[in-house]
Amino acid sequence: MRKIFALIFVLSISFTNAQPGGGMQGGSSQGGMRQGGGMQERQERPEFNASQIAGIFSYDDNEAVKKIKIKRKEKELILNVKKAINKYNNNIQEIALLNKDNFDTLNVFVNNIMKFAMTNRGQQQSNSGMQRGGGMQDDYDMQNNDSRDVMRNVMRLSKEKIKPAKMAVNKEEIKLNKKLESILDEKQYQKWLKYQEDFKEDMQPEKPSNNRQSQNQGGGMGGRGGGGGRMR
């Protein structure tokens, strides 16, 4: 457990004093390794993405118009809808730029903690030999619970850091919806809300699959599948 807190301390210093990171952390490869449960769990756990959690994404104005089902002859309405959506997109990108350094630092900090916690958990499990009823198993359970507590605290603190950006995004969303409500009829506006809800659902971070549960159910795939094809 000392190792965990030592690493938390070191990373906390880096987190406080980090310089700009040079871009959002992408999907670094976990490799093709599938040997052992720890490896699989690390591979299937998605990376922490502060920008995604804050709700930083842009709508495709052409796709939105199609989903709302605005008739082609309503050219002025189409123009106004696209104008409102593009204004929202621009404001969201400004929020993203203002928070870029914060997001980059959070990504490095949280992903390093997650990687260490998963590696440490696998090592503890291997070293203990999973001896049921013995002191080594009790030791493993205690350290495993401590690791989870550390992760919960890290995630809670990270969400607090992201909260101001998320609130700014929510304000822009309210403005956009009010504008569209004022120019669309009731049916069209309800279609917009449905499209918006589905879009945001697709953009939520994937949850790690439960390997054991998947195997018991015949090997189903875990997590969400959408959102990969849209441009942000």
Secondary structure as GFF3:
##gff-version 3
##sequence-region A 1 232
A	DSSP	alpha_helix	2	17	.	.	.	ID=ss1
A	DSSP	alpha_helix	37	44	.	.	.	ID=ss2
A	DSSP	alpha_helix	50	54	.	.	.	ID=ss3
A	DSSP	alpha_helix	61	68	.	.	.	ID=ss4
A	DSSP	alpha_helix	75	98	.	.	.	ID=ss5
A	DSSP	alpha_helix	100	128	.	.	.	ID=ss6
A	DSSP	alpha_helix	135	183	.	.	.	ID=ss7
A	DSSP	alpha_helix	186	202	.	.	.	ID=ss8
A	DSSP	alpha_helix	211	216	.	.	.	ID=ss9
###
